[in-house]
Amino acid sequence: MNAKNDIIAKSISLSEYGINNSSIKRNLSANELIQICIDKNIGKIADNGALAVNTGEFTGRSPKDRFIVKDDITKDLVWWDGNINLPFDETKFDKLYDKVTTYLSTKELYVRDAFAGADNTNKLALRVITELPWVSLFAYNMFLRPTEKELINFDAEWVVLQAPSFMAVADQDGTRQHNFSILSFKRKVILIGGSGYTGEVKKGIFSALNFILPVFKNVFPMHCSSNIGKNGETAIFFGLSGTGKTTLSADVHRKLIGDDEHGWTATNEIFNFEGGCYAKVIDLSAKNEPEIYAAIKKGALLENVIFKQGTNEVDYKDVSITQNTRVSYPIDHIENIQVPSIGKNPKNIFFLTADAFGVLPPISKLTPGQAAYHFISGYTAKVAGTEAGVTKPIPSFSACFGAPFMPLHPAKYAMMLSKKIAKHKVNVWLVNTGWTGGPYGVGNRIKLKYTRAMINAALDGKLDHVSFVEHSIFKLAMPTSCENVPTEVLNPKNTWADKKAYDKKARHLAKFFHENFKTFEAGANKEILEGAPDYKK
């Protein structure tokens, strides 16, 4: 870019957003942003070259403070369930927006122009405006980076306004407390205040796309990772945080398409929404997760990690700030990536769950009805220490493996998935990356090498040639053999010393599934309902 174009690309007025501020830094390079953080003493360089920051009061998302403005666009389409998609008054939003933009007008601001969506037909142009330089670095890492030519006449369709130091007054502003994340589909704005956690920015855009794509473009949005084999076959991995979605999709033998958010088009394409990866780093090691470990280098952004005493070496085992320690990095920090981030119809879909009850098989094949049932259920488990007050395994259900980001009724997404599975004859597998031999505290976490071996066997078609047995309670088809996996591991009951205790725990978990699914029964057909476990056996 020549000097004239560089000035055009980096100068901008924000008056169209109600922000009148002469101190605006637009589309700074990663190096520039990192240096500003060092100069302002709001970040430190780790020995691997990454920038480490503390996100402040919030080290994770705050789901109860995430709202959607109820207006003419959303009132009849959003699933106002009372727990996840919380309505926000349109008039109050306008007033709060004005307060935030007035506040931002007094600050030094960092503007990042980017795209969400590797598919040109479904690409969303967005602008992230923040008062924190490392949030702008996060946006640079996580979203698709425009070319120099694209930046000159960049026209943002959606804008994110992030003001971590702005505190709402709940009884005046209509929020629950001082922090908030609010989507307005009419104004095409994501308004974030009171929280410096970067995940609010990422998930705000994901939530917007989860409404826009299915409603207006007939694209199925997915909270999943995906990769592609040498034979060109795509695999998709659904799973909640902590189930191994990022880890398992980063495979030296397969090219990574993306690690978290994708769309599945009507023209049979899988495309990544993002330009980077956002991975948990708790207990990270070069041995167990070499691709992610190697990706943490200059340009990467570490959040809420602790250095070993007297050094700048990250202690990935230290969770004194939070168990939700994170890193963001551009996707090209992973060597083995798909360029562009697009694949064809998947041949295999994996639902990942970290079952802390030690009940579910390490891998099982699902019928179409079971696939829809488990997709709507979106099960994993919380274990002791993950949240305040959690002292024993607790079942956690998140519809479509991403309920906090799904504005429509879960049945809408489930129907889209079911149609695609049937049309393209996709194999669907349920993979338990959690416990075996007993529940959390008694049994052991299933070894990562076994999980990889089972997934590879499914991808290579080797499980097409083995026999299966049915789980007595969950009715899942379990393979009786798998290369590089001990036979006794494949049937979870065989790993328990007390077989009666296993059956009791399995019925216990199955009952939780039934209780959770009551919310969705009215919208489920007979085939889906027959995919449920039988806890009365």
Disulfide bonds with the S-S distance in Angstrom:
none
